[in-house]
Amino acid sequence: MTNNVNTKQLIACQQCDALYSRPELKQGQKVKCAQCDSTIIERKVDSTDRSFFWSLAGIIFLVPAILLPIMGVTLVGQYHHASLLDCILVLIDRGFFMIASLVFLFAIAVPTVRLFGAFYITYSFKFNKLKPSLLSFFRAYHYLEHWTMLNVFMLGIIVSMYKLLDDTELSVNMGLFAFAFWLVSSTMASSALDQDYIWQTLENEFVD
Amino acid sequence: MSLLIKTAKQENLALCPKCQRVNVLQSQPQHCVRCKGLFYQRKPNSLQYALAWNIVALLAFIPANLYPIMIIYSLGIGEPSTILSGIGQFVDYGLYPIAAIIFTASIIVPLLKIIGLFLLVYRVHTGVRLRPDKHSRFYHMLEFLGPWSMLDVFVVALLVAVVELGFVTSVAAGPAINYFALTVIFTMLAANSFDPRLLWDKTSD
């Protein structure tokens, strides 16, 4: 019986596989699964605009967040500070290649790729430059979903500050603020993105 | 409740995990009509993969706690500290909230993830479905908590880079940091390879 059902009109829950017919959604509404209570689709408000400008802001803060020193310590007259990039370089220098590459991946590479990905997708939508290649591009964008750890790194900065506070004189540098802004804008850029809307538009455009 | 709701599998349909498009099941694996990605109706060998990643995560967690995670040098004398002794230090200083955060992120969360996932795999394997909604929510929580265990790795990376005052004081990373990072990554891979829909599957047919 199902083979002649229009599957375009169906949605299914990712968590429990429950099947529903697709309702019409207004901006700000979302569909929750009746069985497991997880959100299935959500029509986000001004998704393209918001995600576009947040990712633009993220790209602006990207370079200062990586290069500017995050914090510094002073002890008996000596001062030393480090940026996100310094962390990686020092770890390579000391021979901790695995940790260096993990910090690079989770705190620089993946967030950067996600940010530029969100920017490219929303740019194409905003200025009507849709291409069939966006289908595979947006699919690739999902692979990195779980592997951005900017928020964890931010908590790491706070914890290490407390660790240093006791026996050294701690100074906070501009890099910390740049990093915080980078974290906020890249989180907002990816959470403002309305994936269901993007997929549907791409499907109507390029899939017959 | 579950009598009214049909699953995509029962209707011979399959959900593309990447673009959430409902497809008519044709073959395993098949290409999604929308995003052209290759996918299966359920993650193949989900339980075996989850179990395997889980076991290596547990194995890596042992040296992660036994070896020192960092060595603090002051005036040329090195003082190694493990994850637990680092937490003890915060307790000594009276910084209880920070001690609680680190204890949660580096001990409770990895253990909870490993034990929890063993439990979920066991549940699916035995086929006893008592409260799938509860288990599903539990899985969701495990997935969300995963990356937060990297906290200790980032803290050590920062301390090594910032505290570099030559002979006066410096911090070096210890061997445990590699094992700990591996534990976190293995638990994340374990959670990723588990398919939560298996928790619901046999209840309704």
Boltz contact constraints between the chains, C-beta under 6 A:
constraints:
  - contact:
      token1: [A, 2]
      token2: [B, 11]
      max_distance: 6.0
  - contact:
      token1: [A, 2]
      token2: [B, 12]
      max_distance: 6.0
  - contact:
      token1: [A, 7]
      token2: [B, 22]
      max_distance: 6.0
  - contact:
      token1: [A, 7]
      token2: [B, 24]
      max_distance: 6.0
  - contact:
      token1: [A, 10]
      token2: [B, 22]
      max_distance: 6.0
  - contact:
      token1: [A, 12]
      token2: [B, 8]
      max_distance: 6.0
  - contact:
      token1: [A, 12]
      token2: [B, 15]
      max_distance: 6.0
  - contact:
      token1: [A, 12]
      token2: [B, 22]
      max_distance: 6.0
  - contact:
      token1: [A, 15]
      token2: [B, 136]
      max_distance: 6.0
  - contact:
      token1: [A, 15]
      token2: [B, 196]
      max_distance: 6.0
  - contact:
      token1: [A, 16]
      token2: [B, 197]
      max_distance: 6.0
  - contact:
      token1: [A, 16]
      token2: [B, 200]
      max_distance: 6.0
  - contact:
      token1: [A, 17]
      token2: [B, 7]
      max_distance: 6.0
  - contact:
      token1: [A, 17]
      token2: [B, 8]
      max_distance: 6.0
  - contact:
      token1: [A, 17]
      token2: [B, 9]
      max_distance: 6.0
  - contact:
      token1: [A, 17]
      token2: [B, 197]
      max_distance: 6.0
  - contact:
      token1: [A, 18]
      token2: [B, 5]
      max_distance: 6.0
  - contact:
      token1: [A, 18]
      token2: [B, 7]
      max_distance: 6.0
  - contact:
      token1: [A, 19]
      token2: [B, 6]
      max_distance: 6.0
  - contact:
      token1: [A, 19]
      token2: [B, 8]
      max_distance: 6.0
  - contact:
      token1: [A, 19]
      token2: [B, 11]
      max_distance: 6.0
  - contact:
      token1: [A, 35]
      token2: [B, 5]
      max_distance: 6.0
  - contact:
      token1: [A, 36]
      token2: [B, 133]
      max_distance: 6.0
  - contact:
      token1: [A, 36]
      token2: [B, 136]
      max_distance: 6.0
  - contact:
      token1: [A, 73]
      token2: [B, 162]
      max_distance: 6.0
  - contact:
      token1: [A, 73]
      token2: [B, 163]
      max_distance: 6.0
  - contact:
      token1: [A, 75]
      token2: [B, 165]
      max_distance: 6.0
  - contact:
      token1: [A, 75]
      token2: [B, 168]
      max_distance: 6.0
  - contact:
      token1: [A, 76]
      token2: [B, 168]
      max_distance: 6.0
  - contact:
      token1: [A, 78]
      token2: [B, 165]
      max_distance: 6.0
  - contact:
      token1: [A, 80]
      token2: [B, 164]
      max_distance: 6.0
  - contact:
      token1: [A, 80]
      token2: [B, 165]
      max_distance: 6.0
  - contact:
      token1: [A, 82]
      token2: [B, 161]
      max_distance: 6.0
  - contact:
      token1: [A, 82]
      token2: [B, 162]
      max_distance: 6.0
  - contact:
      token1: [A, 86]
      token2: [B, 161]
      max_distance: 6.0
  - contact:
      token1: [A, 87]
      token2: [B, 157]
      max_distance: 6.0
  - contact:
      token1: [A, 87]
      token2: [B, 158]
      max_distance: 6.0
  - contact:
      token1: [A, 87]
      token2: [B, 161]
      max_distance: 6.0
  - contact:
      token1: [A, 90]
      token2: [B, 160]
      max_distance: 6.0
  - contact:
      token1: [A, 90]
      token2: [B, 161]
      max_distance: 6.0
  - contact:
      token1: [A, 96]
      token2: [B, 173]
      max_distance: 6.0
  - contact:
      token1: [A, 98]
      token2: [B, 178]
      max_distance: 6.0
  - contact:
      token1: [A, 99]
      token2: [B, 177]
      max_distance: 6.0
  - contact:
      token1: [A, 102]
      token2: [B, 181]
      max_distance: 6.0
  - contact:
      token1: [A, 103]
      token2: [B, 157]
      max_distance: 6.0
  - contact:
      token1: [A, 135]
      token2: [B, 35]
      max_distance: 6.0
  - contact:
      token1: [A, 139]
      token2: [B, 18]
      max_distance: 6.0
  - contact:
      token1: [A, 139]
      token2: [B, 35]
      max_distance: 6.0
  - contact:
      token1: [A, 139]
      token2: [B, 37]
      max_distance: 6.0
  - contact:
      token1: [A, 142]
      token2: [B, 18]
      max_distance: 6.0
  - contact:
      token1: [A, 149]
      token2: [B, 147]
      max_distance: 6.0
  - contact:
      token1: [A, 149]
      token2: [B, 150]
      max_distance: 6.0
  - contact:
      token1: [A, 152]
      token2: [B, 147]
      max_distance: 6.0
  - contact:
      token1: [A, 152]
      token2: [B, 148]
      max_distance: 6.0
  - contact:
      token1: [A, 152]
      token2: [B, 150]
      max_distance: 6.0
  - contact:
      token1: [A, 152]
      token2: [B, 151]
      max_distance: 6.0
  - contact:
      token1: [A, 153]
      token2: [B, 154]
      max_distance: 6.0
  - contact:
      token1: [A, 155]
      token2: [B, 151]
      max_distance: 6.0
  - contact:
      token1: [A, 156]
      token2: [B, 151]
      max_distance: 6.0
  - contact:
      token1: [A, 156]
      token2: [B, 154]
      max_distance: 6.0
  - contact:
      token1: [A, 156]
      token2: [B, 155]
      max_distance: 6.0
  - contact:
      token1: [A, 159]
      token2: [B, 155]
      max_distance: 6.0
  - contact:
      token1: [A, 160]
      token2: [B, 155]
      max_distance: 6.0
  - contact:
      token1: [A, 160]
      token2: [B, 158]
      max_distance: 6.0
  - contact:
      token1: [A, 160]
      token2: [B, 159]
      max_distance: 6.0
  - contact:
      token1: [A, 162]
      token2: [B, 95]
      max_distance: 6.0
  - contact:
      token1: [A, 162]
      token2: [B, 98]
      max_distance: 6.0
  - contact:
      token1: [A, 199]
      token2: [B, 19]
      max_distance: 6.0
  - contact:
      token1: [A, 203]
      token2: [B, 34]
      max_distance: 6.0
  - contact:
      token1: [A, 207]
      token2: [B, 34]
      max_distance: 6.0
